[in-house]
Amino acid sequence: MLDNRSELLFLYDVMWANPNGDPVDENKPRIDEETGKNIVTDVRLKRTIRDYLHDHVGKEIFVREIADENEYIQDAKMRAEDFLIKDGEKQNKSKLSLVEMKTLINEQILNECIDVRLFGVTLPIEKSSKEASSITHTGPVQFKMGQSLHSVKLHYVKGTGAFASGSKKSTKTFREEYVLPYSLISFYGVINEVAAKHTKLTEEDVQFMLEAMWNGTKSLISRSKVGQVPRLLMRVVYKEKHFQIGELDKYVSLHAEKVDEEIRDVSDYMLDVTNLLQVLEKYKERIERIELAQDDRLVCSENLVSSLESKGFVVEQKTF
């Protein structure tokens, strides 16, 4: 189990792609109309983590699409009953009380599903139309909405498809899409040691999640997501309970000669980490260690590892 709190800062970028489309707005990349900054939901990041843990690490996850032989997708109640298992055998819910169902499902999903231990869950439990309840766990790991560190430019692309627009037609279909030429996205997160005790989250689970954040981002190889690169991942682990600096994402910024909308590559700017190093030093006595991964192409205003070590921090460099 986790004893103390920790915070996360994660930066990644995308080139000529759509990091997170808005389904109610033609699947355009999400943009804050006031600031012009790109927005990415926490749900998108959690999906990246889940998919990597399931597809590449072989971990069971609760939130995934499962269809039956008729291609009907499971609902949450059906998915919950997948874990109605005792001593390796599926149990008949008609022979169990509602309380027994809840206890058994809860125990199984916490033992088996790493995403529930990380992010929590709310799921309905139904024995019959007259007997129903639910299970709720608050996730120890919570992310704010991701946001680019600069204003972005939306680019409209139109092209032709490979097939005719209909039967006995000589013209091809047209496709339309919106992409961002470049966006450096910042996510801030907290790992809550109190909620971790309820979901049985372990340090090993957290390390798998960090690997999934880094490698899962690189593994988003689809037409709309290909080209995403993790640039910086920092985890600040504290010595005590119930303490965090907060808003680590607000302590980093970009310095570039180009205007924001003209940035096209990580080489077009420098990441200013001056304020981040200052606030970390201010609370140095309350910090146990700092875990850090940095892409070779990301240039910071100061060398993070050497600067932190010179200030007396224990720095654990991560390679994924």
C-alpha positions as CSV (number, residue, x, y, z in Angstrom):
1,M,0.0,0.0,0.0
2,L,1.0,3.6,-0.5
3,D,1.9,5.5,2.7
4,N,2.4,9.1,1.4
5,R,1.0,11.4,-1.3
6,S,2.7,12.1,-4.6
7,E,2.2,14.5,-7.5
8,L,2.6,14.0,-11.3
9,L,3.7,16.3,-14.1
10,F,3.5,14.9,-17.6
11,L,4.3,16.6,-20.9
12,Y,3.9,15.2,-24.3
13,D,3.5,16.6,-27.8
14,V,1.7,15.9,-31.0
15,M,2.4,17.0,-34.6
16,W,-0.2,17.2,-37.4
17,A,-2.7,15.0,-35.5
18,N,-5.8,15.2,-33.3
19,P,-4.9,14.4,-29.7
20,N,-8.5,14.3,-28.5
21,G,-11.5,15.0,-30.7
22,D,-14.7,16.5,-29.5
23,P,-17.6,14.2,-30.7
24,V,-20.2,17.0,-30.5
25,D,-18.1,19.4,-32.6
26,E,-17.2,17.4,-35.8
27,N,-14.5,15.6,-33.8
28,K,-12.3,18.7,-33.9
29,P,-9.4,18.9,-31.5
30,R,-10.7,20.6,-28.3
31,I,-9.6,24.2,-28.0
32,D,-10.4,26.7,-25.2
33,E,-12.0,29.6,-27.1
34,E,-10.7,32.2,-24.6
35,T,-7.0,31.2,-24.6
36,G,-6.6,29.3,-27.9
37,K,-5.0,26.5,-25.9
38,N,-5.6,22.8,-26.8
39,I,-7.6,20.8,-24.2
40,V,-7.2,17.0,-23.7
41,T,-9.6,15.2,-21.3
42,D,-8.3,13.1,-18.4
43,V,-10.5,10.3,-19.9
44,R,-8.2,10.3,-23.0
45,L,-5.1,9.9,-20.8
46,K,-6.7,7.2,-18.7
47,R,-7.6,5.3,-21.9
48,T,-4.0,5.5,-23.1
49,I,-2.9,4.0,-19.7
50,R,-5.6,1.3,-19.7
51,D,-4.9,0.2,-23.3
52,Y,-1.2,-0.1,-22.7
53,L,-1.5,-2.0,-19.4
54,H,-4.0,-4.5,-21.0
55,D,-2.4,-4.8,-24.5
56,H,1.3,-4.6,-23.7
57,V,1.7,-5.6,-20.1
58,G,-1.1,-8.2,-19.9
59,K,-2.9,-6.6,-17.0
60,E,-6.6,-7.0,-16.5
61,I,-8.7,-3.8,-16.7
62,F,-12.3,-3.4,-15.9
63,V,-13.1,-0.6,-18.4
64,R,-12.8,-2.2,-21.8
65,E,-15.1,-3.0,-24.7
66,I,-16.3,-6.6,-24.7
67,A,-18.8,-8.0,-27.1
68,D,-20.6,-11.4,-27.1
69,E,-21.0,-13.8,-30.0
70,N,-23.7,-11.5,-31.5
71,E,-21.4,-8.5,-31.3
72,Y,-23.6,-6.9,-28.6
73,I,-21.4,-4.8,-26.3
74,Q,-21.5,-5.5,-22.5
75,D,-23.0,-3.0,-20.3
76,A,-21.6,-2.2,-16.8
77,K,-23.9,-4.7,-15.0
78,M,-22.8,-7.5,-17.3
79,R,-19.1,-6.5,-17.0
80,A,-19.5,-6.6,-13.2
81,E,-20.8,-10.1,-13.3
82,D,-17.7,-11.3,-15.1
83,F,-16.1,-11.0,-11.6
84,L,-18.8,-13.1,-9.8
85,I,-16.1,-15.7,-9.2
86,K,-15.1,-17.7,-6.2
87,D,-12.3,-20.2,-6.0
88,G,-11.8,-19.9,-9.8
89,E,-15.5,-20.8,-10.6
90,K,-18.3,-18.6,-11.9
91,Q,-21.1,-18.3,-9.3
92,N,-24.8,-18.4,-10.0
93,K,-26.2,-15.1,-8.8
94,S,-29.6,-16.7,-8.2
95,K,-28.0,-18.6,-5.3
96,L,-26.4,-15.5,-3.8
97,S,-27.8,-12.6,-1.8
98,L,-27.3,-9.1,-3.1
99,V,-24.8,-8.5,-0.3
100,E,-22.9,-11.6,-1.2
101,M,-22.8,-10.5,-4.8
102,K,-21.4,-7.1,-3.9
103,T,-18.8,-8.5,-1.6
104,L,-17.6,-11.1,-4.1
105,I,-17.5,-8.7,-7.1
106,N,-15.8,-6.0,-5.1
107,E,-13.1,-8.3,-3.9
108,Q,-12.5,-9.7,-7.3
109,I,-12.3,-6.4,-9.2
110,L,-9.9,-4.9,-6.7
111,N,-7.7,-8.0,-6.8
112,E,-7.8,-8.3,-10.6
113,C,-8.3,-4.9,-12.2
114,I,-5.4,-2.5,-12.0
115,D,-7.4,0.4,-13.5
116,V,-9.9,0.1,-10.7
117,R,-7.1,0.3,-8.1
118,L,-5.7,3.3,-10.0
119,F,-8.8,5.3,-11.1
120,G,-11.7,3.9,-9.0
121,V,-15.0,2.8,-10.3
122,T,-18.8,3.2,-10.0
123,L,-20.7,0.2,-11.2
124,P,-24.3,-1.1,-10.8
125,I,-25.0,-4.5,-9.2
126,E,-28.3,-6.2,-10.0
127,K,-29.5,-9.5,-8.7
128,S,-33.0,-8.9,-10.1
129,S,-35.2,-6.0,-11.3
130,K,-36.3,-5.6,-7.6
131,E,-32.8,-6.0,-6.0
132,A,-30.1,-3.7,-7.1
133,S,-27.2,-1.7,-5.6
134,S,-23.9,-0.3,-6.6
135,I,-20.2,-0.3,-5.8
136,T,-18.2,3.0,-5.7
137,H,-14.5,3.6,-5.2
138,T,-12.9,7.0,-5.6
139,G,-9.7,6.7,-7.6
140,P,-6.5,7.4,-5.8
141,V,-5.0,8.8,-9.1
142,Q,-6.8,11.9,-10.3
143,F,-5.7,14.0,-13.3
144,K,-6.8,17.5,-14.2
145,M,-7.8,18.3,-17.8
146,G,-4.6,18.4,-19.9
147,Q,-3.8,21.7,-21.6
148,S,-1.2,22.9,-24.1
149,L,1.4,25.3,-22.8
150,H,0.8,27.5,-25.8
151,S,-2.0,28.7,-28.1
152,V,-2.5,26.4,-31.0
153,K,-3.7,26.7,-34.6
154,L,-6.5,24.5,-36.0
155,H,-5.8,23.2,-39.5
156,Y,-8.5,21.9,-41.9
157,V,-7.6,19.1,-44.2
158,K,-9.8,17.8,-47.1
159,G,-9.0,14.9,-49.4
160,T,-10.5,12.1,-51.5
161,G,-11.3,8.7,-50.3
162,A,-10.4,5.4,-51.9
163,F,-13.9,4.3,-52.9
164,A,-16.8,5.7,-55.0
165,S,-19.4,7.8,-53.4
166,G,-22.1,5.2,-54.2
167,S,-23.2,2.4,-56.5
168,K,-22.6,3.1,-60.2
169,K,-20.8,6.4,-59.4
170,S,-17.6,7.6,-61.1
171,T,-16.6,10.0,-58.3
172,K,-14.9,9.2,-55.1
173,T,-15.9,10.2,-51.6
174,F,-14.4,13.2,-49.9
175,R,-13.0,13.1,-46.4
176,E,-12.6,16.1,-44.0
177,E,-10.6,16.4,-40.8
178,Y,-9.2,18.9,-38.4
179,V,-5.6,18.5,-37.0
180,L,-3.2,20.5,-34.9
181,P,0.2,21.2,-36.5
182,Y,1.7,21.1,-33.1
183,S,0.7,21.0,-29.4
184,L,2.7,20.5,-26.3
185,I,0.2,19.2,-23.7
186,S,0.7,19.3,-20.0
187,F,-1.1,17.0,-17.5
188,Y,-1.1,17.4,-13.7
189,G,-2.1,14.6,-11.3
190,V,-2.2,13.6,-7.7
191,I,-1.9,10.1,-6.1
192,N,-4.0,10.2,-3.0
193,E,-2.7,7.8,-0.3
194,V,-6.0,7.8,1.6
195,A,-8.0,6.5,-1.3
196,A,-5.2,4.1,-2.2
197,K,-5.9,2.2,1.0
198,H,-9.5,1.6,-0.1
199,T,-8.6,0.3,-3.6
200,K,-5.5,-1.6,-2.5
201,L,-3.3,0.5,-4.8
202,T,0.4,-0.5,-4.5
203,E,3.7,1.1,-5.4
204,E,4.1,-1.6,-8.1
205,D,0.8,-0.5,-9.6
206,V,2.0,3.1,-9.7
207,Q,5.2,2.1,-11.5
208,F,3.2,0.3,-14.1
209,M,1.1,3.4,-14.6
210,L,4.2,5.6,-15.1
211,E,5.4,3.1,-17.7
212,A,2.0,3.2,-19.4
213,M,1.9,7.0,-19.5
214,W,5.3,7.1,-21.2
215,N,5.2,4.1,-23.5
216,G,1.5,4.1,-24.0
217,T,1.7,7.6,-25.5
218,K,4.3,6.4,-27.9
219,S,2.1,3.4,-28.7
220,L,-0.9,5.5,-29.9
221,I,-0.3,4.5,-33.5
222,S,-3.5,5.3,-35.3
223,R,-4.1,7.7,-38.1
224,S,-5.3,10.5,-35.8
225,K,-2.9,9.9,-33.0
226,V,0.4,8.7,-34.6
227,G,3.4,10.9,-33.8
228,Q,2.7,11.6,-30.1
229,V,5.9,11.8,-28.1
230,P,6.3,11.9,-24.3
231,R,8.7,14.7,-23.4
232,L,8.8,14.9,-19.5
233,L,7.4,12.8,-16.7
234,M,8.0,13.9,-13.1
235,R,6.7,12.3,-9.9
236,V,7.3,14.1,-6.6
237,V,6.9,11.7,-3.7
238,Y,6.4,13.3,-0.3
239,K,7.6,12.2,3.2
240,E,4.3,12.8,4.9
241,K,0.6,12.3,4.5
242,H,-1.9,14.8,3.3
243,F,0.6,17.2,1.8
244,Q,1.2,18.4,-1.7
245,I,2.6,21.5,-3.4
246,G,-0.2,21.5,-6.0
247,E,-0.5,22.7,-9.5
248,L,3.0,21.7,-10.7
249,D,1.9,22.4,-14.2
250,K,1.7,26.1,-13.4
251,Y,5.4,26.3,-12.6
252,V,6.6,25.5,-16.2
253,S,6.3,27.6,-19.3
254,L,7.6,27.9,-22.9
255,H,10.1,30.4,-24.1
256,A,10.2,30.7,-27.9
257,E,11.2,33.2,-30.5
258,K,8.2,32.3,-32.6
259,V,4.6,33.2,-31.8
260,D,2.7,30.3,-30.2
261,E,0.7,29.3,-33.3
262,E,3.9,29.0,-35.4
263,I,5.6,26.4,-33.2
264,R,6.0,23.2,-35.1
265,D,8.6,21.2,-33.2
266,V,10.1,20.7,-29.8
267,S,13.2,22.4,-31.1
268,D,11.3,25.7,-31.5
269,Y,11.3,26.5,-27.8
270,M,12.9,26.0,-24.4
271,L,11.0,24.8,-21.4
272,D,11.4,27.2,-18.5
273,V,11.7,25.1,-15.3
274,T,13.0,28.0,-13.1
275,N,9.8,28.4,-11.0
276,L,9.4,24.6,-10.7
277,L,12.9,24.2,-9.3
278,Q,12.3,27.1,-6.9
279,V,9.0,25.7,-5.5
280,L,10.5,22.2,-5.1
281,E,13.5,23.7,-3.2
282,K,11.1,25.6,-1.0
283,Y,9.5,22.3,0.2
284,K,12.6,20.2,-0.1
285,E,12.4,19.0,3.6
286,R,9.0,17.5,2.9
287,I,10.0,15.7,-0.3
288,E,11.3,12.1,-0.1
289,R,12.4,11.7,-3.8
290,I,11.7,12.8,-7.3
291,E,11.3,10.4,-10.1
292,L,12.1,11.8,-13.6
293,A,12.1,10.8,-17.2
294,Q,13.0,13.3,-19.9
295,D,13.2,13.0,-23.7
296,D,16.6,13.8,-25.2
297,R,15.2,16.5,-27.5
298,L,13.5,18.5,-24.8
299,V,15.7,21.5,-23.9
300,C,15.0,23.0,-20.4
301,S,16.3,26.3,-19.0
302,E,18.3,24.2,-16.5
303,N,19.4,20.6,-16.4
304,L,16.7,19.1,-14.2
305,V,18.7,16.1,-12.9
306,S,21.9,18.0,-12.0
307,S,20.0,21.0,-10.6
308,L,17.9,18.9,-8.4
309,E,20.8,16.8,-7.2
310,S,22.8,19.9,-6.5
311,K,20.0,21.1,-4.2
312,G,20.1,17.8,-2.2
313,F,17.2,16.0,-3.7
314,V,17.1,12.2,-4.2
315,V,16.5,11.9,-8.0
316,E,15.5,8.6,-9.5
317,Q,15.9,8.7,-13.3
318,K,13.4,6.5,-15.1
319,T,14.0,4.7,-18.4
320,F,11.0,3.0,-19.9
